[in-house]
Amino acid sequence: MKQLAKLFSAQFKMTFREKQVWFWSIFYPVLLLVVFLTFFGGMGDDGSFKAKIAVVADKETAVSTQLQTAMKQIDLLEWKSDSPVSREQAEDWVKEKDIDAAIVLPDSADAKQITLLVNKEKQANTTVQALNGILNEVLHQMNYAQANITPQLKLGIESISEGDDRLEYTDFLLTGMIALAISQAGLFGMVSMIEMRRNGLLKRLMMTPVSMGLFGLGGVLVRLFLSAIQVVLLALIGVLFYGANLHLDLLNFVLIFVVGTLAFAAIGFVIAAFSKSMDAYFGIANLLSFLMMFMSGIFFDTGSLPEWIKPVSAALPLTFFADGIRDAMVYDRTVLTSQFWLNAGVLAGWAVVAFIVGSRFYSWKAEKR
């Protein structure tokens, strides 16, 4: 135990001596969490949808007046001006992005078209799509009224979840960011292996009475310690500042946490095996982190990915790790579920294969200078 404690202390110092480890393992996940939860979690308000609009009505007609009355009753619409403005003014606001869209109303009794004027840069975003749906619904109701038709069917929406009814996107994003942070601790945390190989430290250690098994165990404990810091830090930020709801199954979380940490530490070991310098190491780690970040369902559900990307996403370790963390922290699933064993099994497979590959190709000799 005394030797293990000394080896743990030495590897801890070597790992945290690198400033880039601090950035990629601690600061960067916190920064991403704050940015995404602020923009998508509704910090500082109730998180409800709002769209800022302006109305163009060159001439007041019965139709335009009726439309304005109907739209002013929709709480989701925020009016830039209480009264209609000129098309020139509305176009300026749209171009300058002061409003989300301008609604051009009919200027005569015979005109049949209403125009939604939007900025081309925002044409495909969710706010514009929502506005389009709102206006279509208003027009349908007016058409029904004019034709004296009473709709027989209507659409109702109910939201359900595998977990607690209070679950929100904030909870989904927070747990995804926790999985991402732990994965980055493994991907970027093995950079010390480059320096140890460069100066021949490992080669010399093998010639001493030091147990290499304990040396490896010390490195694993450093990874677990760093990952535990990330989990606590990100969870506190999410719960205290963004109102996240967590429903923890402790045994599930501990097991998936350990297996996932080992898997990404092994992948970091593979990166070290094929990197000749720290610059090369961080380049490969950054590339892998970037790809997994957007293809593993960290920010959005993988169901929204293009069909040709889904098979790639289904093979990435971070996909299964994020699902496992969510099962343990959000959906309160136990280790008795098949989903747990799938996630843990895939991660364990990645850990074993990555460790074998890393051991096969990692050079224990000092680099020639």
RODO-2510 file (C-alpha; in nm, 4 decimals, decimal comma):
residues 369
     n   res          X          Y          Z
     1     m     0,0000     0,0000     0,0000
     2     k     0,2890     0,2359     0,0744
     3     q     0,4379     0,1730    -0,2704
     4     l     0,0957     0,2172    -0,4340
     5     a     0,0456     0,5474    -0,2522
     6     k     0,3827     0,6780    -0,3723
     7     l     0,3172     0,5669    -0,7306
     8     f    -0,0281     0,7255    -0,7222
     9     s     0,1203     1,0515    -0,5933
    10     a     0,3915     1,0534    -0,8599
    11     q     0,1482     0,9889    -1,1463
    12     f    -0,0968     1,2408    -1,0069
    13     k     0,1724     1,5099    -1,0156
    14     m     0,2846     1,4112    -1,3668
    15     t    -0,0717     1,4221    -1,4965
    16     f    -0,1695     1,7555    -1,3462
    17     r     0,1639     1,9155    -1,4285
    18     e     0,0407     1,9452    -1,7881
    19     k    -0,1731     2,2595    -1,8221
    20     q    -0,3537     2,1147    -2,1235
    21     v    -0,4873     1,8340    -1,9046
    22     w    -0,6409     2,0939    -1,6736
    23     f    -0,8011     2,2693    -1,9701
    24     w    -0,9395     1,9667    -2,1570
    25     s    -1,0384     1,7686    -1,8487
    26     i    -1,1767     2,0381    -1,6139
    27     f    -1,2250     2,3818    -1,7670
    28     y    -1,3415     2,2766    -2,1146
    29     p    -1,6284     2,0458    -1,9987
    30     v    -1,7471     2,3113    -1,7524
    31     l    -1,7370     2,5766    -2,0261
    32     l    -1,9343     2,3562    -2,2655
    33     l    -2,1882     2,2716    -1,9954
    34     v    -2,2471     2,6369    -1,9060
    35     v    -2,2748     2,7462    -2,2700
    36     f    -2,5204     2,4736    -2,3724
    37     l    -2,7320     2,4888    -2,0578
    38     t    -2,7497     2,8674    -2,0853
    39     f    -2,8669     2,8602    -2,4458
    40     f    -3,0843     2,5482    -2,4329
    41     g    -3,1690     2,5083    -2,0655
    42     g    -3,3440     2,8413    -2,0194
    43     m    -3,1169     2,9986    -1,7575
    44     g    -3,2692     3,3091    -1,6055
    45     d    -3,6217     3,2482    -1,7371
    46     d    -3,8829     2,9768    -1,7609
    47     g    -3,7248     2,8355    -2,0748
    48     s    -4,0387     2,9019    -2,2812
    49     f    -4,0346     2,9699    -2,6543
    50     k    -4,0588     3,3305    -2,7727
    51     a    -4,0408     3,4716    -3,1244
    52     k    -3,9975     3,8431    -3,1915
    53     i    -4,1975     3,9639    -3,4922
    54     a    -4,3110     4,2758    -3,6743
    55     v    -4,6236     4,3135    -3,8877
    56     v    -4,6460     4,4882    -4,2226
    57     a    -4,9941     4,6095    -4,3214
    58     d    -4,9827     4,8754    -4,5930
    59     k    -5,3600     4,9009    -4,5918
    60     e    -5,5994     4,8060    -4,3171
    61     t    -5,8495     4,5491    -4,4402
    62     a    -6,0966     4,3292    -4,2598
    63     v    -5,8668     4,0288    -4,3105
    64     s    -5,5523     4,2060    -4,1898
    65     t    -5,7345     4,3411    -3,8858
    66     q    -5,8686     3,9949    -3,8021
    67     l    -5,5227     3,8418    -3,8404
    68     q    -5,3596     4,0997    -3,6143
    69     t    -5,6251     4,0415    -3,3490
    70     a    -5,5700     3,6661    -3,3651
    71     m    -5,1895     3,6924    -3,3483
    72     k    -5,1951     3,9312    -3,0538
    73     q    -5,3700     3,6630    -2,8542
    74     i    -5,0737     3,4255    -2,9003
    75     d    -4,8410     3,4602    -2,6005
    76     l    -4,5490     3,3057    -2,7881
    77     l    -4,5231     3,6065    -3,0197
    78     e    -4,3360     3,9144    -2,9009
    79     w    -4,4140     4,2257    -3,1085
    80     k    -4,1305     4,4621    -3,1954
    81     s    -4,3867     4,7363    -3,2511
    82     d    -4,7459     4,7441    -3,1263
    83     s    -4,8642     4,8818    -3,4599
    84     p    -4,7866     4,7758    -3,8189
    85     v    -4,4694     4,9121    -3,9798
    86     s    -4,3601     4,9700    -4,3368
    87     r    -4,2092     4,6839    -4,5348
    88     e    -3,8843     4,8780    -4,5635
    89     q    -3,8589     4,9079    -4,1855
    90     a    -3,9463     4,5406    -4,1373
    91     e    -3,6828     4,4322    -4,3907
    92     d    -3,4188     4,6373    -4,2094
    93     w    -3,5075     4,4702    -3,8784
    94     v    -3,4931     4,1251    -4,0394
    95     k    -3,1560     4,1944    -4,2039
    96     e    -3,0128     4,3299    -3,8777
    97     k    -3,1630     4,0303    -3,6873
    98     d    -3,3530     4,2604    -3,4527
    99     i    -3,6567     4,0372    -3,5090
   100     d    -3,7006     3,6719    -3,5977
   101     a    -3,9440     3,7403    -3,8805
   102     a    -4,1812     3,9943    -4,0325
   103     i    -4,5371     3,9031    -4,1295
   104     v    -4,6627     4,0817    -4,4412
   105     l    -5,0444     4,0958    -4,4353
   106     p    -5,2741     4,1301    -4,7400
   107     d    -5,3051     4,4887    -4,8631
   108     s    -5,6431     4,4420    -5,0340
   109     a    -5,9603     4,2423    -4,9898
   110     d    -5,8762     4,0302    -5,2947
   111     a    -5,5222     3,9394    -5,1853
   112     k    -5,4960     3,5831    -5,0625
   113     q    -5,1306     3,5486    -4,9567
   114     i    -4,9607     3,6202    -4,6276
   115     t    -4,5803     3,6374    -4,6439
   116     l    -4,3423     3,5331    -4,3697
   117     l    -4,0273     3,7416    -4,4226
   118     v    -3,7157     3,5854    -4,2665
   119     n    -3,3402     3,6241    -4,2786
   120     k    -3,1773     3,3655    -4,5070
   121     e    -2,9319     3,2794    -4,2313
   122     k    -3,2270     3,1811    -4,0082
   123     q    -3,4413     3,0183    -4,2744
   124     a    -3,3938     2,6643    -4,1439
   125     n    -3,3769     2,7296    -3,7698
   126     t    -3,6356     2,6077    -3,5217
   127     t    -3,7812     2,9518    -3,4460
   128     v    -3,8735     3,0116    -3,8098
   129     q    -4,0193     2,6611    -3,8403
   130     a    -4,2260     2,7209    -3,5268
   131     l    -4,3502     3,0554    -3,6610
   132     n    -4,4489     2,8884    -3,9864
   133     g    -4,6498     2,6318    -3,7940
   134     i    -4,8189     2,8974    -3,5777
   135     l    -4,9234     3,1071    -3,8788
   136     n    -5,0523     2,8020    -4,0651
   137     e    -5,2684     2,7136    -3,7660
   138     v    -5,4066     3,0701    -3,7474
   139     l    -5,4872     3,0671    -4,1195
   140     h    -5,6539     2,7259    -4,0947
   141     q    -5,8799     2,8525    -3,8162
   142     m    -5,9738     3,1616    -4,0201
   143     n    -6,0434     2,9546    -4,3308
   144     y    -6,2663     2,7225    -4,1303
   145     a    -6,4552     3,0202    -3,9882
   146     q    -6,5065     3,1807    -4,3295
   147     a    -6,6261     2,8515    -4,4778
   148     n    -6,8509     2,7912    -4,1751
   149     i    -6,6782     2,4585    -4,1101
   150     t    -6,6491     2,3108    -3,7633
   151     p    -6,3384     2,0864    -3,7371
   152     q    -6,4271     1,7370    -3,6180
   153     l    -6,0768     1,6388    -3,5046
   154     k    -5,8057     1,8222    -3,3151
   155     l    -5,4496     1,7433    -3,2140
   156     g    -5,3453     1,7082    -2,8522
   157     i    -4,9863     1,6630    -2,7351
   158     e    -4,8723     1,4788    -2,4248
   159     s    -4,5062     1,4274    -2,3305
   160     i    -4,3871     1,1123    -2,1601
   161     s    -4,0466     0,9884    -2,0478
   162     e    -3,8773     0,6682    -1,9419
   163     g    -3,7927     0,8472    -1,6174
   164     d    -3,9582     1,0997    -1,3878
   165     d    -4,2193     1,3333    -1,5393
   166     r    -4,0098     1,6317    -1,4289
   167     l    -3,7250     1,5360    -1,6634
   168     e    -3,6191     1,8086    -1,9034
   169     y    -3,3589     1,8659    -2,1724
   170     t    -3,1335     2,0118    -1,9021
   171     d    -3,1091     1,6666    -1,7407
   172     f    -3,0334     1,5010    -2,0762
   173     l    -2,7602     1,7521    -2,1563
   174     l    -2,6043     1,7498    -1,8083
   175     t    -2,5586     1,3720    -1,8026
   176     g    -2,4243     1,3773    -2,1583
   177     m    -2,1681     1,6383    -2,0573
   178     i    -2,0643     1,4270    -1,7578
   179     a    -2,0004     1,1327    -1,9923
   180     l    -1,8076     1,3609    -2,2297
   181     a    -1,5926     1,5008    -1,9473
   182     i    -1,4983     1,1536    -1,8231
   183     s    -1,4133     1,0409    -2,1747
   184     q    -1,1870     1,3422    -2,2226
   185     a    -1,0133     1,2724    -1,8920
   186     g    -0,9105     0,9382    -2,0406
   187     l    -0,8333     1,0616    -2,3906
   188     f    -0,6186     1,3543    -2,2740
   189     g    -0,5010     1,2177    -1,9393
   190     m    -0,2512     0,9655    -2,0770
   191     v    -0,0242     1,2347    -2,2208
   192     s     0,2253     1,1649    -1,9392
   193     m     0,3036     0,8340    -2,1146
   194     i     0,4660     1,0358    -2,3950
   195     e     0,6985     1,2182    -2,1579
   196     m     0,7841     0,9011    -1,9654
   197     r     0,8780     0,7277    -2,2887
   198     r     1,0747     1,0278    -2,4121
   199     n     1,3008     1,0365    -2,1084
   200     g     1,3159     0,6579    -2,0619
   201     l     1,1490     0,6640    -1,7205
   202     l     0,9418     0,3516    -1,7787
   203     k     1,2455     0,1623    -1,9031
   204     r     1,4327     0,2495    -1,5863
   205     l     1,1335     0,1669    -1,3652
   206     m     1,1242    -0,1842    -1,5106
   207     m     1,4805    -0,2340    -1,3852
   208     t     1,3876    -0,1452    -1,0262
   209     p     1,1966    -0,3405    -0,7582
   210     v     0,8894    -0,1240    -0,8313
   211     s     0,5880    -0,3357    -0,9237
   212     m     0,4704    -0,2377    -1,2734
   213     g     0,1308    -0,3764    -1,1828
   214     l     0,1052    -0,1283    -0,8963
   215     f     0,2359     0,1432    -1,1272
   216     g    -0,0495     0,0705    -1,3704
   217     l    -0,3010     0,0556    -1,0859
   218     g    -0,1788     0,3941    -0,9639
   219     g    -0,2431     0,5387    -1,3085
   220     v    -0,5936     0,3927    -1,3128
   221     l    -0,6662     0,5443    -0,9704
   222     v    -0,5501     0,8859    -1,0971
   223     r    -0,7979     0,8558    -1,3891
   224     l    -1,0781     0,7575    -1,1503
   225     f    -0,9945     1,0432    -0,9129
   226     l    -0,9955     1,2995    -1,1954
   227     s    -1,3230     1,1640    -1,3321
   228     a    -1,4846     1,1752    -0,9874
   229     i    -1,3922     1,5443    -0,9590
   230     q    -1,5571     1,6088    -1,2949
   231     v    -1,8771     1,4259    -1,2000
   232     v    -1,9167     1,6138    -0,8714
   233     l    -1,8319     1,9525    -1,0244
   234     l    -2,0617     1,9226    -1,3264
   235     a    -2,3476     1,7706    -1,1246
   236     l    -2,3322     2,0553    -0,8705
   237     i    -2,3350     2,3187    -1,1453
   238     g    -2,6293     2,1504    -1,3192
   239     v    -2,8382     2,1019    -1,0056
   240     l    -2,7622     2,4284    -0,8224
   241     f    -2,7579     2,6746    -1,1127
   242     y    -2,9797     2,5128    -1,3769
   243     g    -3,2290     2,3129    -1,1719
   244     a    -3,1410     1,9713    -1,3168
   245     n    -3,3287     1,6706    -1,1776
   246     l    -3,1132     1,3664    -1,1086
   247     h    -3,2468     1,0239    -1,0031
   248     l    -2,9402     0,8213    -0,9169
   249     d    -2,9083     0,4451    -0,9052
   250     l    -2,5775     0,4290    -0,7179
   251     l    -2,4694     0,0740    -0,8049
   252     n    -2,5434     0,1221    -1,1756
   253     f    -2,3569     0,4530    -1,1776
   254     v    -2,0479     0,3240    -0,9954
   255     l    -2,0121     0,0241    -1,2257
   256     i    -2,0648     0,2127    -1,5524
   257     f    -1,8401     0,4934    -1,4216
   258     v    -1,5519     0,2526    -1,3515
   259     v    -1,5874     0,0568    -1,6765
   260     g    -1,6203     0,3751    -1,8831
   261     t    -1,3213     0,5401    -1,7171
   262     l    -1,1074     0,2312    -1,7844
   263     a    -1,2251     0,2160    -2,1466
   264     f    -1,1282     0,5745    -2,2271
   265     a    -0,8013     0,5479    -2,0331
   266     a    -0,7187     0,2442    -2,2511
   267     i    -0,8055     0,4443    -2,5645
   268     g    -0,5756     0,7218    -2,4381
   269     f    -0,3055     0,4552    -2,3988
   270     v    -0,3541     0,3567    -2,7659
   271     i    -0,3161     0,7221    -2,8688
   272     a     0,0078     0,7405    -2,6686
   273     a     0,1314     0,4230    -2,8398
   274     f     0,0979     0,5771    -3,1854
   275     s     0,2110     0,9324    -3,0967
   276     k     0,5734     1,0388    -3,1255
   277     s     0,5230     1,3729    -2,9486
   278     m     0,2776     1,5498    -2,7224
   279     d     0,1618     1,7659    -3,0148
   280     a     0,0738     1,4523    -3,2091
   281     y    -0,0987     1,3072    -2,9023
   282     f    -0,3216     1,6116    -2,8499
   283     g    -0,3958     1,6304    -3,2229
   284     i    -0,5270     1,2721    -3,2339
   285     a    -0,7120     1,3095    -2,9032
   286     n    -0,8774     1,6320    -3,0201
   287     l    -0,9913     1,4692    -3,3431
   288     l    -1,1426     1,1676    -3,1664
   289     s    -1,3047     1,3877    -2,9026
   290     f    -1,4588     1,6154    -3,1666
   291     l    -1,6013     1,3258    -3,3681
   292     m    -1,7505     1,1507    -3,0658
   293     m    -1,8815     1,4759    -2,9201
   294     f    -2,1244     1,5290    -3,2088
   295     m    -2,1928     1,1678    -3,3058
   296     s    -2,2608     1,0066    -2,9672
   297     g    -2,5781     1,1799    -2,8548
   298     i    -2,4153     1,4181    -2,6074
   299     f    -2,6099     1,7298    -2,7079
   300     f    -2,8945     1,5817    -2,9122
   301     d    -3,0555     1,2411    -2,9498
   302     t    -2,8768     1,0215    -3,2054
   303     g    -3,2116     0,9548    -3,3772
   304     s    -3,1800     1,2943    -3,5477
   305     l    -2,8516     1,1961    -3,7176
   306     p    -2,8440     1,1133    -4,0911
   307     e    -2,8993     0,7451    -4,1643
   308     w    -2,5467     0,6909    -4,2990
   309     i    -2,3918     0,8211    -3,9761
   310     k    -2,6028     0,6128    -3,7360
   311     p    -2,3977     0,2904    -3,7800
   312     v    -2,0821     0,4856    -3,6952
   313     s    -2,2513     0,6405    -3,3913
   314     a    -2,3650     0,2957    -3,2755
   315     a    -2,0031     0,1754    -3,2719
   316     l    -1,8545     0,4627    -3,0712
   317     p    -1,7774     0,3956    -2,7030
   318     l    -1,9050     0,7378    -2,5963
   319     t    -2,2524     0,6516    -2,7309
   320     f    -2,2822     0,3592    -2,4896
   321     f    -2,1166     0,5488    -2,2063
   322     a    -2,3567     0,8432    -2,2382
   323     d    -2,6520     0,6030    -2,2461
   324     g    -2,5161     0,4245    -1,9390
   325     i    -2,4648     0,7471    -1,7431
   326     r    -2,8183     0,8620    -1,8301
   327     d    -2,9648     0,5277    -1,7293
   328     a    -2,7918     0,5546    -1,3912
   329     m    -2,8409     0,9273    -1,3212
   330     v    -3,1675     1,0165    -1,4969
   331     y    -3,3781     0,7082    -1,5656
   332     d    -3,2897     0,5349    -1,2356
   333     r    -3,2354     0,1985    -1,4062
   334     t    -3,0786    -0,0854    -1,2112
   335     v    -2,8041    -0,3277    -1,3100
   336     l    -3,0719    -0,5893    -1,3723
   337     t    -3,1735    -0,4344    -1,7045
   338     s    -3,0442    -0,5617    -2,0381
   339     q    -2,9510    -0,2064    -2,1379
   340     f    -2,6992    -0,1853    -1,8541
   341     w    -2,5261    -0,5056    -1,9602
   342     l    -2,5167    -0,3910    -2,3226
   343     n    -2,3561    -0,0582    -2,2308
   344     a    -2,1130    -0,2128    -1,9816
   345     g    -2,0275    -0,4993    -2,2156
   346     v    -1,9455    -0,2756    -2,5115
   347     l    -1,7330    -0,0459    -2,2932
   348     a    -1,5514    -0,3451    -2,1420
   349     g    -1,4855    -0,4723    -2,4942
   350     w    -1,3371    -0,1385    -2,5957
   351     a    -1,1216    -0,1382    -2,2799
   352     v    -0,9808    -0,4866    -2,3414
   353     v    -0,9142    -0,4372    -2,7131
   354     a    -0,7621    -0,0911    -2,6640
   355     f    -0,5347    -0,2146    -2,3834
   356     i    -0,4128    -0,5089    -2,5951
   357     v    -0,3446    -0,2821    -2,8957
   358     g    -0,1736    -0,0214    -2,6783
   359     s     0,0449    -0,2827    -2,5081
   360     r     0,1413    -0,4288    -2,8444
   361     f     0,2503    -0,1025    -3,0067
   362     y     0,3643     0,1136    -2,7156
   363     s     0,7416     0,1508    -2,7180
   364     w     0,8957     0,1252    -2,3711
   365     k     1,2316     0,2497    -2,4941
   366     a     1,3440     0,6096    -2,4692
   367     e     1,3133     0,8163    -2,7857
   368     k     1,6374     0,8907    -2,9661
   369     r     1,7251     1,2590    -2,9736
***
